[in-house]
Amino acid sequence: MTVREPDIVDDATRAEAERLAALDTSLTARRRSVRERLWFLRPAGLTVANVLVFVLVSFFLVQLIPGDPVVSATGGRLSGAELEQARESYGLTGSWIQQLGTYLTQLAHLDFGTSIATGRPVAQDLATRVPATLELVFWGLLLASAVSLVTAHFIVTHRRNRFAKLLTAYARSAGALPEYVIGIAFLFVFYAELHWAPAPSGRLDPLLIAPPTVTNFPMVDALITGDPAAFASYAQHLVLPVVVMVVAHSPLLIKMLIVNLDQAIDDPATRFRVASGASRRTVLASIYRRALPSAVATLGMLFGLFLGGAVVLESLFGLGGLGQYAVDAVNASDVFALRSFLLVTAAMCLVIYLVTDIVTMLLDSRRRAGVAGKDA
């Protein structure tokens, strides 16, 4: 569907368009209530409450596991005083209330305990793993956003184009193929057959030395330390997994954008702007401003999907990030590392969901608490 000037704009449509245009620009003279001014407190409070729930869930995860986690992780090699000392060091002695108190006290000091498998503090392991995974997810989200915006715009403005119809069919296939299937197919084609992609054996070429750690973000550290060879190697090893993410999850965002753009184009506010002689740039800016809130919310949901997909892709491509850490924790029966992984992953997702909620409400004030009922 293309943006064009309607043949007739009746008085009712014009009046409704003027009302919506006023809402669009937030031109209102009434005094806002305290609830409206502090609209961001509600989503922030819900995020904090959800994090606390996940803290309890992660604690009882260990409590509900049959048997002794220390015995399972060590293969029964410890007994007597050694076993009791190990259980005490992991906070597994005393009643479950005492253990919960110990766990909450540790979390208050950002202490996630000690990994049974590595013998290092879990916080230290996560500090090196989380940035690498976030780097992968960031590039995936960035490329998926760019591809989705361009694709959705092309589809909406070229409905009769054959390529646009092919892209529409692709958008309707959202979630049809899981990431690991696409990843295996891409490895076979681009690595095994065409030899375009590097070996799935890590983030850095084996012949190169990793740059000094500054931020724990590999590509950022390579830039800061002035190591272009390491930066290029990091980028080359991320290309294929990032493309897999985009191919697997972009259809969901494209489909959402198409629906929202169609609704915004047919909106009376758009007809009013076209009828009043507004420039094409102004009309398109208005259309995208009203179509973006739902797309931003979808993008926040994609962060969770990308983070979950990283567990598979990091193992498949040997990237050694947070996902690989979780797999190693499961294989080693390291329930403490796994508990911290679940808590940190949930906290990151909830924070991103909070950010997307706030951005969505900034783009559309009618979504804020105390506003929707008055402006509807």
WOWOBEL-V885604 format. One record per residue. N is the residue number from 1. RES is the residue in one letter. D_LAST is the distance of its C-alpha to the last C-alpha in Angstrom with 2 decimals. Layout:
BEGIN
{{N & RES & D_LAST} {N & RES & D_LAST}}
END
This chain:
BEGIN
{{1 & M & 26.65} {2 & T & 27.36} {3 & V & 25.48} {4 & R & 26.95} {5 & E & 26.43} {6 & P & 25.23} {7 & D & 27.77} {8 & I & 25.63} {9 & V & 22.31} {10 & D & 21.54} {11 & D & 19.98} {12 & A & 16.77} {13 & T & 16.33} {14 & R & 17.33} {15 & A & 14.93} {16 & E & 11.90} {17 & A & 13.63} {18 & E & 14.18} {19 & R & 10.60} {20 & L & 9.90} {21 & A & 13.28} {22 & A & 12.58} {23 & L & 9.83} {24 & D & 12.48} {25 & T & 15.14} {26 & S & 13.40} {27 & L & 15.04} {28 & T & 14.07} {29 & A & 16.74} {30 & R & 15.52} {31 & R & 17.43} {32 & R & 16.00} {33 & S & 17.01} {34 & V & 19.57} {35 & R & 17.27} {36 & E & 15.05} {37 & R & 18.35} {38 & L & 19.88} {39 & W & 17.10} {40 & F & 19.87} {41 & L & 22.01} {42 & R & 20.24} {43 & P & 20.84} {44 & A & 24.25} {45 & G & 25.18} {46 & L & 24.34} {47 & T & 26.50} {48 & V & 29.36} {49 & A & 29.21} {50 & N & 29.37} {51 & V & 32.29} {52 & L & 34.12} {53 & V & 33.72} {54 & F & 35.25} {55 & V & 38.04} {56 & L & 39.00} {57 & V & 38.73} {58 & S & 40.99} {59 & F & 43.46} {60 & F & 43.77} {61 & L & 44.10} {62 & V & 47.55} {63 & Q & 48.35} {64 & L & 47.78} {65 & I & 49.94} {66 & P & 53.23} {67 & G & 56.32} {68 & D & 56.79} {69 & P & 54.75} {70 & V & 57.64} {71 & V & 60.18} {72 & S & 58.07} {73 & A & 57.53} {74 & T & 61.18} {75 & G & 62.63} {76 & G & 64.51} {77 & R & 66.69} {78 & L & 66.12} {79 & S & 67.59} {80 & G & 68.74} {81 & A & 68.23} {82 & E & 66.72} {83 & L & 64.02} {84 & E & 63.27} {85 & Q & 63.13} {86 & A & 60.74} {87 & R & 58.46} {88 & E & 58.51} {89 & S & 57.65} {90 & Y & 54.55} {91 & G & 53.49} {92 & L & 54.32} {93 & T & 56.71} {94 & G & 56.06} {95 & S & 53.54} {96 & W & 50.07} {97 & I & 48.68} {98 & Q & 51.08} {99 & Q & 50.18} {100 & L & 46.46} {101 & G & 47.31} {102 & T & 49.37} {103 & Y & 46.64} {104 & L & 43.96} {105 & T & 46.48} {106 & Q & 47.18} {107 & L & 43.53} {108 & A & 43.10} {109 & H & 45.83} {110 & L & 44.35} {111 & D & 47.34} {112 & F & 46.68} {113 & G & 50.27} {114 & T & 52.99} {115 & S & 53.00} {116 & I & 55.72} {117 & A & 56.20} {118 & T & 56.48} {119 & G & 57.60} {120 & R & 55.33} {121 & P & 52.41} {122 & V & 49.27} {123 & A & 47.39} {124 & Q & 49.99} {125 & D & 49.57} {126 & L & 45.78} {127 & A & 46.09} {128 & T & 47.95} {129 & R & 46.00} {130 & V & 42.32} {131 & P & 42.44} {132 & A & 44.17} {133 & T & 41.54} {134 & L & 38.66} {135 & E & 40.44} {136 & L & 40.49} {137 & V & 36.81} {138 & F & 35.85} {139 & W & 37.74} {140 & G & 36.34} {141 & L & 32.69} {142 & L & 33.53} {143 & L & 35.30} {144 & A & 32.76} {145 & S & 29.92} {146 & A & 32.12} {147 & V & 33.26} {148 & S & 29.83} {149 & L & 28.35} {150 & V & 31.41} {151 & T & 31.63} {152 & A & 28.02} {153 & H & 28.27} {154 & F & 31.59} {155 & I & 30.43} {156 & V & 27.41} {157 & T & 29.56} {158 & H & 32.71} {159 & R & 31.78} {160 & R & 35.29} {161 & N & 37.17} {162 & R & 39.23} {163 & F & 38.70} {164 & A & 34.91} {165 & K & 35.29} {166 & L & 37.41} {167 & L & 34.83} {168 & T & 32.15} {169 & A & 34.52} {170 & Y & 34.98} {171 & A & 31.23} {172 & R & 31.16} {173 & S & 33.95} {174 & A & 31.80} {175 & G & 33.80} {176 & A & 36.63} {177 & L & 39.30} {178 & P & 39.53} {179 & E & 40.52} {180 & Y & 44.05} {181 & V & 44.89} {182 & I & 43.77} {183 & G & 45.55} {184 & I & 48.80} {185 & A & 48.70} {186 & F & 48.13} {187 & L & 50.93} {188 & F & 53.26} {189 & V & 52.53} {190 & F & 52.12} {191 & Y & 54.47} {192 & A & 57.03} {193 & E & 57.45} {194 & L & 56.45} {195 & H & 57.12} {196 & W & 54.28} {197 & A & 52.63} {198 & P & 54.45} {199 & A & 55.67} {200 & P & 53.06} {201 & S & 55.07} {202 & G & 52.94} {203 & R & 51.03} {204 & L & 54.15} {205 & D & 57.24} {206 & P & 60.14} {207 & L & 62.34} {208 & L & 60.02} {209 & I & 59.74} {210 & A & 56.34} {211 & P & 55.51} {212 & P & 55.58} {213 & T & 52.54} {214 & V & 50.35} {215 & T & 46.73} {216 & N & 47.33} {217 & F & 45.19} {218 & P & 47.98} {219 & M & 46.95} {220 & V & 46.04} {221 & D & 49.38} {222 & A & 51.21} {223 & L & 49.70} {224 & I & 50.40} {225 & T & 53.97} {226 & G & 54.61} {227 & D & 55.39} {228 & P & 54.29} {229 & A & 56.18} {230 & A & 54.29} {231 & F & 50.96} {232 & A & 51.79} {233 & S & 52.90} {234 & Y & 49.74} {235 & A & 47.64} {236 & Q & 49.82} {237 & H & 49.52} {238 & L & 45.70} {239 & V & 45.25} {240 & L & 45.77} {241 & P & 43.65} {242 & V & 40.76} {243 & V & 41.05} {244 & V & 41.10} {245 & M & 37.82} {246 & V & 36.20} {247 & V & 37.60} {248 & A & 36.53} {249 & H & 32.91} {250 & S & 31.77} {251 & P & 30.97} {252 & L & 28.02} {253 & L & 26.45} {254 & I & 27.48} {255 & K & 25.90} {256 & M & 22.54} {257 & L & 22.77} {258 & I & 23.79} {259 & V & 20.85} {260 & N & 18.32} {261 & L & 20.36} {262 & D & 20.55} {263 & Q & 16.82} {264 & A & 16.51} {265 & I & 19.49} {266 & D & 18.19} {267 & D & 14.82} {268 & P & 14.82} {269 & A & 14.72} {270 & T & 17.98} {271 & R & 19.52} {272 & F & 18.92} {273 & R & 20.62} {274 & V & 23.44} {275 & A & 23.97} {276 & S & 24.14} {277 & G & 26.89} {278 & A & 25.39} {279 & S & 27.78} {280 & R & 27.59} {281 & R & 27.26} {282 & T & 24.18} {283 & V & 22.56} {284 & L & 23.54} {285 & A & 22.33} {286 & S & 18.81} {287 & I & 18.97} {288 & Y & 20.28} {289 & R & 17.89} {290 & R & 14.93} {291 & A & 17.32} {292 & L & 18.85} {293 & P & 16.52} {294 & S & 17.29} {295 & A & 20.82} {296 & V & 21.34} {297 & A & 20.45} {298 & T & 22.94} {299 & L & 25.44} {300 & G & 25.35} {301 & M & 26.10} {302 & L & 28.90} {303 & F & 30.49} {304 & G & 31.17} {305 & L & 32.59} {306 & F & 34.73} {307 & L & 35.99} {308 & G & 36.91} {309 & G & 38.56} {310 & A & 40.58} {311 & V & 42.56} {312 & V & 43.90} {313 & L & 44.22} {314 & E & 46.00} {315 & S & 48.53} {316 & L & 48.91} {317 & F & 49.46} {318 & G & 51.25} {319 & L & 48.92} {320 & G & 49.49} {321 & G & 46.10} {322 & L & 44.01} {323 & G & 43.98} {324 & Q & 47.76} {325 & Y & 48.03} {326 & A & 46.15} {327 & V & 48.43} {328 & D & 51.49} {329 & A & 50.32} {330 & V & 50.04} {331 & N & 53.46} {332 & A & 55.05} {333 & S & 53.41} {334 & D & 52.11} {335 & V & 49.43} {336 & F & 48.91} {337 & A & 48.07} {338 & L & 45.84} {339 & R & 44.07} {340 & S & 43.43} {341 & F & 42.28} {342 & L & 39.63} {343 & L & 38.45} {344 & V & 38.35} {345 & T & 36.63} {346 & A & 33.92} {347 & A & 33.48} {348 & M & 33.19} {349 & C & 30.57} {350 & L & 28.48} {351 & V & 28.79} {352 & I & 27.71} {353 & Y & 24.68} {354 & L & 23.82} {355 & V & 24.32} {356 & T & 22.13} {357 & D & 19.28} {358 & I & 19.70} {359 & V & 20.06} {360 & T & 16.93} {361 & M & 14.90} {362 & L & 16.89} {363 & L & 16.07} {364 & D & 12.29} {365 & S & 11.28} {366 & R & 7.75} {367 & R & 10.15} {368 & R & 11.93} {369 & A & 12.61} {370 & G & 11.16} {371 & V & 8.36} {372 & A & 5.78} {373 & G & 5.56} {374 & K & 5.79} {375 & D & 3.78} {376 & A & 0.00}}
END
